[in-house]
């Protein structure tokens, strides 16, 4: 058991620091009052190291810590289609935005539908029917909501363009990663060898069991036999290969080491929690 240290009250709008994320903590040490939080630094999110050289980029994936939602959505639930109190969800979004010193109106969100439609965003807002975004505008932030599916974030430093994609098994099978990169190439002139990418935390291959119908959509190298004629499917590996096939160098891709099931204390998992849980957000934008 780690010793908890109480920190003095601090207002979220005054504490943003551009430092790499530290390992997630076993225990939450916080109090909530009027969007003010006592918390351990970097508890709210993980910061991809792959984008660290690019000072204009803001990119992260939130954890489940630091918000106001009650169980089973505790506590930083940011997804609206969850059954959580909408007031708590909006308050959680304000907490994150104050921490990042960005306006909630700058977020680009969607009703994700496990499809492959890519939206070219030029302003913040909520859009229906999309599972990926691209933009070359500053001060808008592309958001992907997940609780087992894989979020992917992309940055083209040559054109200062960003992309984000939501990859469940359907999106992965249809190569939404490659489709998003291709959209960036068409819209902005993006050259994949000049891109960097992050595959965020999702359900790992050791925890994601699927039936024959889903397994049939994937190459055998992503599958391991499980019990009862079922298979374990490694979506992270499949998406990594899609990005390399699209032209992004392997060394320019970071893959989260965490798993929503194995590390369920720190991340929401739809499967682990029986469908009643919150959503993390993975976010990218330039300033």
C-alpha positions as CSV (number, residue, x, y, z in Angstrom):
1,X,0.0,0.0,0.0
2,X,1.4,3.4,-1.0
3,X,1.3,6.2,1.5
4,X,-1.2,8.8,0.5
5,X,-0.1,12.4,0.6
6,X,-2.7,15.2,0.9
7,X,-1.9,18.1,-1.3
8,X,-3.2,21.6,-0.8
9,X,-6.3,22.7,-2.7
10,X,-5.5,24.0,-6.2
11,X,-7.7,25.3,-8.9
12,X,-7.5,23.3,-12.1
13,X,-7.1,26.3,-14.3
14,X,-3.8,27.2,-12.7
15,X,-2.0,23.9,-12.7
16,X,-1.3,22.8,-16.2
17,X,2.3,21.6,-16.6
18,X,3.8,20.3,-19.8
19,X,5.4,17.3,-18.2
20,X,5.4,13.6,-19.2
21,X,2.8,11.5,-17.4
22,X,4.0,9.5,-14.5
23,X,2.8,5.9,-13.8
24,X,-0.8,5.7,-12.7
25,X,-1.3,5.6,-9.0
26,X,-3.0,2.8,-7.1
27,X,-5.0,5.1,-4.9
28,X,-7.1,8.2,-5.6
29,X,-6.4,11.1,-3.2
30,X,-8.9,13.8,-4.0
31,X,-11.9,15.9,-3.0
32,X,-14.4,17.5,-5.3
33,X,-15.9,20.9,-4.6
34,X,-17.1,23.4,-7.2
35,X,-14.8,21.9,-9.9
36,X,-11.8,22.2,-7.6
37,X,-9.8,19.0,-7.0
38,X,-7.2,17.8,-4.6
39,X,-5.4,15.2,-6.6
40,X,-2.1,13.7,-7.5
41,X,-0.4,15.4,-10.5
42,X,-1.1,13.7,-13.9
43,X,-3.8,11.4,-12.3
44,X,-6.4,12.6,-14.8
45,X,-4.6,11.5,-18.0
46,X,-1.6,9.8,-19.7
47,X,0.5,11.7,-22.1
48,X,2.0,10.0,-25.2
49,X,5.7,10.3,-25.3
50,X,5.8,10.1,-29.1
51,X,4.5,13.7,-29.4
52,X,6.8,15.2,-26.8
53,X,9.2,16.8,-29.4
54,X,6.3,18.8,-30.9
55,X,5.6,21.7,-28.5
56,X,2.5,22.8,-30.3
57,X,0.7,19.5,-29.8
58,X,-1.6,18.7,-27.0
59,X,-2.4,15.0,-26.8
60,X,-3.6,12.7,-24.0
61,X,-5.8,9.8,-22.9
62,X,-7.7,10.3,-19.7
63,X,-7.9,7.7,-16.9
64,X,-11.1,7.1,-14.9
65,X,-9.8,9.3,-12.0
66,X,-10.4,12.9,-11.0
67,X,-14.1,13.4,-11.8
68,X,-17.4,13.6,-10.1
69,X,-19.4,10.7,-11.5
70,X,-20.6,8.1,-9.1
71,X,-20.4,4.3,-9.5
72,X,-20.5,2.5,-11.9
73,X,-19.2,5.6,-13.8
74,X,-16.7,6.7,-11.2
75,X,-15.3,9.1,-11.7
76,X,-14.0,10.9,-14.8
77,X,-16.7,9.7,-17.2
78,X,-16.7,11.8,-20.3
79,X,-19.0,9.8,-22.5
80,X,-22.6,11.0,-23.0
81,X,-24.1,7.6,-24.1
82,X,-23.5,5.9,-20.8
83,X,-26.5,6.3,-18.6
84,X,-24.6,8.7,-16.3
85,X,-26.1,11.9,-15.1
86,X,-25.5,14.4,-18.0
87,X,-24.7,17.1,-15.4
88,X,-21.8,15.0,-14.1
89,X,-20.5,14.3,-17.6
90,X,-20.5,18.0,-18.5
91,X,-18.9,18.9,-15.2
92,X,-16.2,16.2,-15.9
93,X,-15.6,17.8,-19.3
94,X,-15.2,21.2,-17.7
95,X,-12.7,19.7,-15.2
96,X,-10.6,18.4,-18.0
97,X,-10.8,21.5,-20.1
98,X,-9.9,23.7,-17.2
99,X,-6.9,21.6,-16.6
100,X,-5.8,21.9,-20.2
101,X,-6.8,25.6,-20.3
102,X,-9.0,25.0,-23.4
103,X,-12.7,25.9,-24.0
104,X,-15.2,23.1,-24.0
105,X,-16.5,24.5,-27.3
106,X,-13.1,23.6,-28.9
107,X,-13.8,19.9,-28.5
108,X,-14.6,17.9,-31.7
109,X,-16.8,15.0,-30.7
110,X,-19.1,12.5,-32.5
111,X,-21.7,9.8,-31.9
112,X,-19.3,7.0,-32.8
113,X,-21.0,4.2,-34.8
114,X,-18.2,1.6,-35.4
115,X,-17.9,2.8,-39.0
116,X,-15.2,4.2,-41.2
117,X,-16.4,7.8,-42.0
118,X,-13.7,10.4,-41.5
119,X,-14.8,14.0,-40.8
120,X,-12.6,17.0,-41.7
121,X,-13.1,19.4,-38.7
122,X,-12.7,23.1,-39.0
123,X,-14.4,24.1,-35.8
124,X,-15.4,22.5,-32.5
125,X,-18.7,20.8,-32.2
126,X,-20.6,17.5,-32.0
127,X,-21.1,15.6,-35.3
128,X,-23.1,12.4,-35.9
129,X,-22.0,9.3,-37.7
130,X,-18.2,9.6,-37.6
131,X,-15.4,7.4,-36.1
132,X,-12.4,9.5,-37.2
133,X,-11.4,13.2,-37.5
134,X,-8.7,15.2,-39.2
135,X,-7.9,18.8,-39.0
136,X,-5.2,21.4,-39.7
137,X,-6.8,24.1,-37.6
138,X,-5.3,25.3,-34.4
139,X,-7.1,25.4,-31.1
140,X,-9.6,22.7,-31.8
141,X,-9.2,19.3,-30.2
142,X,-10.2,16.0,-31.8
143,X,-11.8,13.6,-29.3
144,X,-12.3,9.8,-29.3
145,X,-14.3,8.1,-26.6
146,X,-13.5,4.5,-25.6
147,X,-13.9,1.9,-22.9
148,X,-12.2,-1.1,-24.6
149,X,-11.9,0.0,-28.3
150,X,-8.7,1.5,-29.3
151,X,-8.1,5.2,-29.8
152,X,-5.5,6.3,-32.2
153,X,-3.9,9.8,-32.5
154,X,-1.9,11.1,-35.4
155,X,0.3,14.1,-36.0
156,X,1.8,15.4,-39.3
157,X,4.5,17.9,-38.1
158,X,5.2,19.0,-41.6
159,X,1.7,20.4,-42.2
160,X,0.8,20.8,-38.5
161,X,-2.2,18.5,-39.1
162,X,-3.8,16.1,-36.7
163,X,-6.0,13.0,-36.8
164,X,-7.9,10.8,-34.4
165,X,-9.7,7.5,-35.0
166,X,-11.8,5.0,-33.0
167,X,-11.0,1.4,-33.7
168,X,-13.2,-1.4,-32.4
169,X,-13.1,-4.8,-34.1
170,X,-15.3,-3.5,-37.0
171,X,-13.2,-0.4,-37.6
172,X,-10.0,-2.3,-37.3
173,X,-11.2,-5.0,-39.8
174,X,-12.0,-2.2,-42.3
175,X,-8.6,-0.5,-41.6
176,X,-9.9,2.8,-40.2
177,X,-6.2,3.6,-39.3
178,X,-5.1,3.6,-42.9
179,X,-8.3,5.4,-44.1
180,X,-7.6,8.2,-41.6
181,X,-4.0,8.6,-42.8
182,X,-5.2,8.6,-46.4
183,X,-7.7,11.3,-45.7
184,X,-4.9,13.4,-44.1
185,X,-2.8,12.8,-47.3
186,X,-5.7,13.9,-49.5
187,X,-6.7,17.0,-47.5
188,X,-3.4,18.3,-46.3
189,X,-0.7,16.6,-48.4
190,X,0.4,14.5,-45.5
191,X,3.4,12.2,-46.1
192,X,3.0,9.1,-43.8
193,X,6.8,8.8,-43.3
194,X,6.7,12.2,-41.7
195,X,3.8,11.3,-39.3
196,X,3.8,10.1,-35.7
197,X,1.1,8.0,-34.1
198,X,-0.2,6.8,-30.8
199,X,-2.3,3.7,-30.2
200,X,-3.9,4.3,-26.8
201,X,-5.2,2.0,-24.1
202,X,-7.8,-0.6,-25.1
203,X,-8.6,-4.2,-24.4
204,X,-5.4,-6.3,-24.9
205,X,-5.1,-9.5,-26.9
206,X,-4.9,-11.6,-23.7
207,X,-8.3,-10.3,-22.6
208,X,-10.3,-9.9,-25.8
209,X,-12.2,-13.1,-26.6
210,X,-14.2,-13.3,-29.8
211,X,-16.3,-15.9,-31.7
212,X,-15.5,-17.5,-35.0
213,X,-17.5,-14.9,-37.0
214,X,-15.3,-12.0,-35.7
215,X,-12.1,-14.0,-35.8
216,X,-12.8,-14.8,-39.5
217,X,-12.3,-11.1,-40.3
218,X,-8.7,-11.2,-39.2
219,X,-5.4,-12.7,-40.2
220,X,-4.4,-15.7,-38.1
221,X,-1.3,-13.9,-36.8
222,X,-3.6,-11.7,-34.6
223,X,-5.4,-14.7,-33.1
224,X,-4.8,-17.3,-30.4
225,X,-7.1,-20.2,-29.6
226,X,-9.2,-19.9,-26.5
227,X,-11.8,-22.2,-25.0
228,X,-15.0,-23.4,-26.5
229,X,-13.9,-22.7,-30.1
230,X,-13.3,-19.0,-29.4
231,X,-10.2,-16.9,-30.0
232,X,-8.2,-14.2,-28.4
233,X,-7.9,-11.2,-30.8
234,X,-5.0,-8.7,-30.7
235,X,-6.5,-5.5,-32.1
236,X,-3.6,-3.3,-31.0
237,X,-1.2,-5.5,-33.2
238,X,-3.6,-5.3,-36.1
239,X,-3.8,-1.5,-35.9
240,X,-0.1,-1.2,-35.5
241,X,0.5,-3.2,-38.7
242,X,-2.1,-1.0,-40.6
243,X,-0.2,2.1,-39.6
244,X,3.1,0.6,-40.8
245,X,1.5,-0.5,-44.0
246,X,0.2,3.0,-44.5
247,X,3.8,4.3,-44.4
248,X,4.3,5.5,-40.8
249,X,7.7,4.2,-39.6
250,X,7.5,1.7,-36.8
251,X,9.8,3.8,-34.6
252,X,7.3,6.7,-35.0
253,X,4.5,4.8,-33.4
254,X,3.9,4.4,-29.7
255,X,1.5,1.7,-28.3
256,X,0.1,2.1,-24.8
257,X,1.3,-0.7,-22.5
258,X,-1.9,-0.7,-20.5
259,X,-5.1,-2.8,-20.9
260,X,-8.6,-1.7,-20.0
261,X,-9.3,-5.1,-18.4
262,X,-6.0,-5.8,-16.7
263,X,-5.8,-2.2,-15.5
264,X,-9.5,-1.7,-14.9
265,X,-8.7,0.2,-11.6
266,X,-7.4,3.0,-13.8
267,X,-9.4,2.7,-17.1
268,X,-13.0,2.0,-18.0
269,X,-13.8,-1.4,-19.5
270,X,-17.2,-2.1,-21.1
271,X,-16.5,-5.8,-21.2
272,X,-15.0,-6.1,-17.7
273,X,-17.8,-4.1,-16.1
274,X,-20.7,-5.7,-17.9
275,X,-21.6,-2.7,-20.1
276,X,-22.3,-0.2,-17.3
277,X,-19.3,2.0,-17.1
278,X,-17.9,5.3,-18.3
279,X,-15.7,6.4,-21.2
280,X,-12.2,7.8,-21.4
281,X,-11.4,10.5,-24.0
282,X,-8.3,10.5,-26.2
283,X,-7.6,14.0,-27.5
284,X,-5.2,15.7,-29.9
285,X,-4.9,19.2,-31.2
286,X,-2.4,22.0,-31.8
287,X,-2.1,25.4,-30.2
